[in-house]
Amino acid sequence: MAFPFYWMLATSLKSPQEALQAKPIWVPERMKPQNWAKAARLGDSPFWGGLGPGRSVELVFPGEAGKPPRAFVPRAPGAFFDPVADGTRVEVGYREGAWRVRLTNATEESFRVLPLVVLWPKEVPLAPPLPPDALRSQGEMWRLEWVNAVPGALGYVFHNYLEAWRAAPWGRYFFNSFFTAFTQVAVGLFLAALAAFALARVPFPGKEGVFLLILATMMVPGEVLLIPNYVLLARLGWLDTYYALIVPWLASVFGIFLLRQFYLSLPQDLFDAARIDGAGYLTQLFRIALPLSLPGLVSYGIFTFLGAYNALLWPLIVTQSPEMRTVQLGLQAFVSEAGSDYGALMAASTFVILPVILGYFVAQRQFIQGIARSGLK
């Protein structure tokens, strides 16, 4: 469990070339503190970098005078005009025993990201001011590439996180995921509590048969119900709405079974005493059963929340507009026909699962108690 988690965190800090290498890289360059100090010197801000209008930054390459290197700002693929590439003045000169690449922002706008490519002669020893994000061979030259030559310390370390957050409307995705998950938890708990109490404590003819019939629905694979549910929602006009994300998952057989087991474990004397005092079934449920079933409620709530928050297939089927997408669908922004941006994908995966991990630690005690008392494995 710890190894995949570390690998995800490490990959989220890797450069594109490091993420694609077959040989495992356990400590990416962006995790090395000596590189943080180098990155802090590049850019207007020591933390977040950037280059303001009229400002310059100088990258120093110690080396011998000889064949000069070449440097340029790459243009965005397919762009006729690139304000960063066209608005940056690049000067290369030799002074005081080092080649110096000077980048000047000649525009009226600040640059948050300034990519840079340097072609360095292979016969000259290479000592870049900051480890390049990619190093390739190009004829008689080394091709050094930086995704951002003015990163600052934090901008250098968390480059993938910043780019991942800007790649998609994550605020909307998080709202959709949390709204649907919390609604399913709240309404699902209410419905499951009512049904479970009736099956556990309310005598009526055929109760055991009804319970077995409900349990039997757990044997039906969820995939079998995808098409009928989709057709039903389409006829109701609920596709691409919150109704489609929430309503089909409000009633849970698992929740009914879990809470029924809790109610059956409570002493019958409590309910007999309540009836003698004139309490009805709803009073017994809300004043006696629910307060004593808190671990079971928390367990079911956690299971429901995780199921709704991590759902991928159902939101993919019933939603089309970006405004209704959830966080799991947002991860698709980093997967394309041209390949996957693994660094940004792992960075996005990290901040997607972070709320779940924090929630587990907050409700860890109730979760363990609920699982232990229900007998679930």
C-alpha positions as CSV (number, residue, x, y, z in Angstrom):
1,M,0.0,0.0,0.0
2,A,2.8,2.4,0.9
3,F,4.8,1.7,-2.3
4,P,2.1,2.6,-4.8
5,F,1.3,5.7,-2.8
6,Y,5.0,6.8,-2.8
7,W,5.3,6.1,-6.5
8,M,2.3,8.3,-7.2
9,L,3.7,11.1,-5.1
10,A,7.2,10.7,-6.7
11,T,5.8,10.7,-10.2
12,S,3.7,13.8,-9.5
13,L,7.0,15.6,-9.0
14,K,8.8,14.2,-12.0
15,S,9.6,16.0,-15.3
16,P,8.0,14.6,-18.4
17,Q,11.2,12.8,-19.4
18,E,11.7,11.3,-15.9
19,A,8.1,10.1,-15.9
20,L,8.5,8.2,-19.2
21,Q,11.9,6.6,-18.5
22,A,11.9,2.8,-18.2
23,K,14.5,2.8,-15.5
24,P,12.8,3.6,-12.1
25,I,13.7,7.0,-10.7
26,W,13.1,6.9,-7.0
27,V,14.1,10.5,-6.2
28,P,13.2,13.0,-9.0
29,E,15.3,16.1,-9.5
30,R,12.5,18.2,-8.1
31,M,12.7,16.4,-4.7
32,K,16.4,17.4,-4.2
33,P,16.8,20.4,-1.9
34,Q,20.0,21.6,-3.7
35,N,17.8,22.2,-6.8
36,W,15.3,24.2,-4.8
37,A,17.9,26.8,-4.0
38,K,18.9,27.0,-7.7
39,A,15.2,27.4,-8.8
40,A,14.6,30.1,-6.2
41,R,17.2,32.4,-8.0
42,L,15.3,32.1,-11.3
43,G,12.3,34.4,-11.6
44,D,11.0,37.6,-9.9
45,S,9.7,35.7,-6.9
46,P,11.9,33.3,-5.0
47,F,8.8,31.1,-4.3
48,W,6.6,31.3,-7.4
49,G,9.0,32.7,-10.0
50,G,7.5,34.4,-13.1
51,L,8.9,37.3,-15.1
52,G,7.3,40.7,-15.1
53,P,7.2,43.3,-18.0
54,G,10.7,44.6,-18.8
55,R,12.3,42.2,-16.3
56,S,15.3,39.9,-17.2
57,V,16.7,36.7,-15.8
58,E,20.1,35.3,-16.5
59,L,21.0,31.6,-16.7
60,V,24.7,31.0,-16.1
61,F,26.5,28.0,-17.8
62,P,30.1,27.7,-16.5
63,G,32.4,26.5,-19.4
64,E,35.1,27.4,-21.7
65,A,34.8,29.9,-24.5
66,G,34.5,28.2,-27.9
67,K,31.6,27.2,-30.0
68,P,28.7,29.2,-28.6
69,P,25.5,27.6,-27.5
70,R,22.1,28.5,-29.0
71,A,19.0,29.3,-27.0
72,F,15.4,30.1,-27.9
73,V,11.9,30.0,-26.4
74,P,9.9,27.3,-28.1
75,R,6.6,28.2,-29.7
76,A,3.4,26.5,-28.7
77,P,2.6,23.7,-31.2
78,G,0.3,25.0,-34.0
79,A,0.3,28.6,-32.8
80,F,0.7,31.4,-35.3
81,F,1.4,33.9,-32.5
82,D,2.8,33.0,-29.1
83,P,3.1,36.0,-26.8
84,V,5.7,34.2,-24.7
85,A,8.0,33.1,-27.5
86,D,7.5,36.2,-29.6
87,G,7.7,38.6,-26.7
88,T,10.9,37.3,-25.1
89,R,14.3,38.6,-26.1
90,V,17.0,36.0,-25.9
91,E,20.7,37.0,-25.7
92,V,23.6,34.6,-25.4
93,G,27.1,35.9,-24.4
94,Y,30.3,34.8,-22.7
95,R,31.6,36.7,-19.7
96,E,33.7,35.9,-16.6
97,G,34.3,32.2,-17.5
98,A,30.7,31.3,-18.2
99,W,28.1,31.4,-21.0
100,R,25.1,33.4,-20.0
101,V,21.6,33.2,-21.5
102,R,19.7,36.3,-20.7
103,L,15.9,36.3,-21.1
104,T,14.0,39.6,-21.2
105,N,10.3,40.1,-21.1
106,A,9.7,42.7,-23.9
107,T,5.9,42.7,-23.5
108,E,3.5,44.5,-21.2
109,E,2.3,41.2,-19.6
110,S,3.8,39.0,-16.9
111,F,5.0,35.6,-17.8
112,R,4.0,32.8,-15.4
113,V,5.7,30.1,-17.4
114,L,8.7,30.7,-19.7
115,P,9.9,27.5,-21.5
116,L,13.4,27.5,-22.8
117,V,15.5,25.3,-25.1
118,V,19.3,25.5,-25.2
119,L,21.5,23.7,-27.8
120,W,24.8,23.0,-26.1
121,P,27.9,21.7,-28.0
122,K,28.8,18.2,-27.0
123,E,32.5,18.8,-26.9
124,V,32.0,21.4,-24.1
125,P,31.5,20.1,-20.5
126,L,27.9,20.7,-19.5
127,A,27.0,22.4,-16.1
128,P,23.4,23.8,-16.3
129,P,22.2,26.2,-13.7
130,L,19.2,24.0,-13.1
131,P,18.7,20.3,-14.1
132,P,16.9,20.4,-17.4
133,D,13.4,18.7,-17.6
134,A,14.6,16.9,-20.7
135,L,18.0,16.2,-22.2
136,R,18.3,14.8,-25.7
137,S,20.9,14.4,-28.4
138,Q,20.5,16.5,-31.5
139,G,23.4,15.9,-33.9
140,E,26.5,17.6,-32.5
141,M,24.6,19.3,-29.8
142,W,22.8,18.5,-26.6
143,R,19.2,19.7,-26.5
144,L,18.3,20.9,-23.0
145,E,14.7,21.7,-22.4
146,W,13.0,23.4,-19.4
147,V,9.2,23.6,-19.1
148,N,9.7,26.8,-17.1
149,A,13.0,28.7,-16.9
150,V,11.6,31.1,-14.2
151,P,10.0,28.7,-11.8
152,G,11.0,29.9,-8.3
153,A,11.4,27.2,-5.6
154,L,7.8,26.2,-5.0
155,G,6.9,26.7,-8.7
156,Y,9.7,24.3,-9.5
157,V,8.7,21.6,-7.1
158,F,5.0,21.8,-7.6
159,H,5.0,22.5,-11.4
160,N,2.9,19.5,-12.2
161,Y,0.3,20.4,-9.5
162,L,0.0,23.9,-10.8
163,E,-0.4,22.8,-14.4
164,A,-2.8,20.1,-13.4
165,W,-5.0,22.5,-11.5
166,R,-5.1,24.9,-14.4
167,A,-5.8,22.2,-17.0
168,A,-9.4,21.6,-15.9
169,P,-12.2,23.3,-13.9
170,W,-11.4,21.4,-10.7
171,G,-13.5,23.7,-8.5
172,R,-16.6,22.7,-10.4
173,Y,-15.6,19.0,-10.4
174,F,-15.0,19.0,-6.6
175,F,-18.4,20.7,-6.0
176,N,-20.2,18.1,-8.1
177,S,-18.5,15.2,-6.4
178,F,-19.0,16.5,-2.9
179,F,-22.6,17.6,-3.6
180,T,-23.6,14.2,-5.0
181,A,-21.7,12.2,-2.4
182,F,-23.0,14.1,0.6
183,T,-26.6,14.0,-0.7
184,Q,-26.4,10.3,-1.3
185,V,-25.0,9.8,2.2
186,A,-27.7,12.0,3.9
187,V,-30.7,10.7,2.1
188,G,-29.4,7.1,1.9
189,L,-28.8,7.0,5.6
190,F,-32.4,8.2,6.2
191,L,-34.0,5.6,3.9
192,A,-31.7,2.8,5.0
193,A,-32.4,3.5,8.7
194,L,-36.2,3.4,8.2
195,A,-36.1,0.2,6.2
196,A,-33.6,-1.6,8.4
197,F,-35.6,-0.7,11.6
198,A,-38.8,-2.0,10.1
199,L,-37.1,-5.3,9.1
200,A,-35.4,-5.6,12.5
201,R,-38.0,-4.4,15.1
202,V,-41.4,-4.1,13.5
203,P,-43.4,-7.3,13.3
204,F,-45.5,-7.8,10.1
205,P,-46.5,-10.8,8.0
206,G,-43.8,-12.0,5.6
207,K,-41.0,-10.0,7.1
208,E,-38.3,-12.6,6.6
209,G,-39.5,-13.2,3.0
210,V,-39.2,-9.4,2.3
211,F,-35.8,-9.4,3.8
212,L,-34.6,-12.3,1.7
213,L,-36.1,-10.7,-1.4
214,I,-34.1,-7.5,-0.7
215,L,-31.0,-9.5,-0.1
216,A,-31.5,-11.3,-3.4
217,T,-31.1,-8.0,-5.3
218,M,-27.5,-7.9,-4.1
219,M,-26.9,-10.9,-6.4
220,V,-27.7,-8.8,-9.5
221,P,-24.5,-7.3,-11.0
222,G,-24.7,-3.5,-11.3
223,E,-23.6,-3.6,-14.9
224,V,-26.8,-5.5,-15.8
225,L,-28.9,-2.5,-14.7
226,L,-26.9,0.2,-16.5
227,I,-29.0,0.1,-19.7
228,P,-32.5,-0.1,-18.0
229,N,-31.5,2.7,-15.6
230,Y,-30.2,4.8,-18.5
231,V,-33.3,4.4,-20.5
232,L,-35.5,5.3,-17.5
233,L,-33.5,8.4,-16.8
234,A,-33.6,9.4,-20.5
235,R,-37.4,9.1,-20.6
236,L,-37.6,11.2,-17.4
237,G,-35.4,13.8,-19.0
238,W,-32.9,13.6,-16.1
239,L,-29.7,13.0,-18.2
240,D,-26.9,15.4,-17.5
241,T,-28.5,16.6,-14.3
242,Y,-27.9,16.0,-10.6
243,Y,-30.9,13.8,-10.5
244,A,-29.1,11.2,-12.7
245,L,-26.1,11.3,-10.5
246,I,-27.9,11.0,-7.2
247,V,-31.4,9.4,-7.4
248,P,-30.5,5.9,-8.7
249,W,-28.1,5.3,-5.7
250,L,-30.2,6.6,-2.8
251,A,-31.6,3.2,-1.7
252,S,-28.9,0.7,-0.8
253,V,-29.4,-2.9,0.1
254,F,-26.0,-3.0,1.7
255,G,-27.0,-0.1,4.0
256,I,-30.3,-1.8,5.0
257,F,-28.5,-5.1,5.8
258,L,-25.7,-3.3,7.8
259,L,-28.1,-1.2,9.9
260,R,-30.5,-4.2,10.4
261,Q,-27.6,-6.1,12.0
262,F,-26.9,-3.2,14.3
263,Y,-30.5,-2.9,15.4
264,L,-30.8,-6.7,16.1
265,S,-27.7,-6.5,18.3
266,L,-29.5,-3.9,20.6
267,P,-31.2,-5.3,23.8
268,Q,-34.9,-6.0,23.3
269,D,-35.6,-4.6,26.8
270,L,-34.8,-1.1,25.6
271,F,-37.6,-1.2,23.1
272,D,-40.1,-3.0,25.5
273,A,-39.5,-0.2,28.1
274,A,-40.1,2.5,25.4
275,R,-43.3,0.9,24.3
276,I,-44.5,0.7,27.9
277,D,-43.9,4.5,28.1
278,G,-46.0,5.0,25.0
279,A,-43.2,5.4,22.4
280,G,-44.1,4.6,18.8
281,Y,-41.9,3.0,16.3
282,L,-40.5,6.3,15.0
283,T,-39.7,7.4,18.5
284,Q,-37.9,4.1,19.2
285,L,-35.9,4.6,16.0
286,F,-34.8,8.2,16.5
287,R,-34.5,8.2,20.3
288,I,-33.1,4.7,20.9
289,A,-31.9,2.8,17.8
290,L,-30.1,5.6,15.9
291,P,-28.0,7.0,18.8
292,L,-26.8,3.5,19.7
293,S,-26.0,2.7,16.1
294,L,-23.6,5.5,15.5
295,P,-20.6,3.3,14.4
296,G,-22.9,1.5,11.9
297,L,-24.2,4.8,10.5
298,V,-20.6,6.2,10.2
299,S,-19.5,3.0,8.4
300,Y,-22.3,3.0,6.0
301,G,-21.8,6.8,5.4
302,I,-18.1,6.2,4.6
303,F,-18.9,3.4,2.2
304,T,-21.5,5.4,0.5
305,F,-19.3,8.5,0.3
306,L,-16.4,6.5,-1.1
307,G,-18.7,4.8,-3.7
308,A,-20.1,8.1,-4.9
309,Y,-16.9,10.1,-4.8
310,N,-14.9,7.4,-6.7
311,A,-17.7,6.6,-9.2
312,L,-16.4,6.7,-12.8
313,L,-18.6,4.6,-15.1
314,W,-22.0,6.0,-14.1
315,P,-21.1,9.7,-14.3
316,L,-19.4,9.0,-17.6
317,I,-22.6,7.5,-19.0
318,V,-25.2,10.0,-17.7
319,T,-23.3,13.3,-18.0
320,Q,-22.1,15.1,-21.1
321,S,-21.4,18.7,-20.2
322,P,-18.2,19.8,-18.4
323,E,-20.4,21.5,-15.7
324,M,-21.8,18.1,-14.6
325,R,-18.5,16.2,-14.6
326,T,-17.0,14.8,-11.4
327,V,-13.3,14.6,-10.2
328,Q,-12.8,11.1,-11.5
329,L,-13.8,12.2,-15.0
330,G,-11.6,15.2,-14.7
331,L,-8.5,12.9,-14.6
332,Q,-9.2,12.1,-18.3
333,A,-7.9,15.6,-19.2
334,F,-4.4,14.2,-19.0
335,V,-5.0,11.2,-21.2
336,S,-5.2,11.7,-25.0
337,E,-4.5,9.9,-28.2
338,A,-1.0,11.3,-28.2
339,G,-0.2,9.8,-24.8
340,S,-0.5,10.5,-21.1
341,D,1.0,13.3,-19.1
342,Y,1.9,11.1,-16.2
343,G,3.3,13.8,-14.0
344,A,0.2,16.0,-14.2
345,L,-2.0,12.9,-14.0
346,M,-0.4,11.7,-10.7
347,A,-0.5,15.3,-9.4
348,A,-4.2,15.5,-10.1
349,S,-4.7,12.0,-8.6
350,T,-3.0,13.2,-5.4
351,F,-5.2,16.1,-4.8
352,V,-8.3,14.1,-5.8
353,I,-7.7,11.4,-3.1
354,L,-6.5,13.9,-0.5
355,P,-10.0,14.6,0.9
356,V,-10.8,10.9,1.2
357,I,-7.6,10.3,3.2
358,L,-8.3,13.2,5.5
359,G,-11.8,12.0,6.0
360,Y,-10.7,8.5,6.9
361,F,-8.3,9.8,9.6
362,V,-11.1,12.0,11.0
363,A,-13.6,9.1,11.2
364,Q,-11.1,6.3,11.7
365,R,-12.3,5.2,15.2
366,Q,-16.0,5.0,14.2
367,F,-15.2,3.2,11.0
368,I,-13.2,0.4,12.7
369,Q,-15.9,0.1,15.4
370,G,-18.6,-0.2,12.8
371,I,-16.8,-2.9,10.8
372,A,-16.1,-4.8,13.9
373,R,-19.6,-4.7,15.3
374,S,-21.3,-5.6,12.0
375,G,-19.1,-8.6,11.4
376,L,-18.2,-7.4,7.8
377,K,-14.9,-8.4,6.3
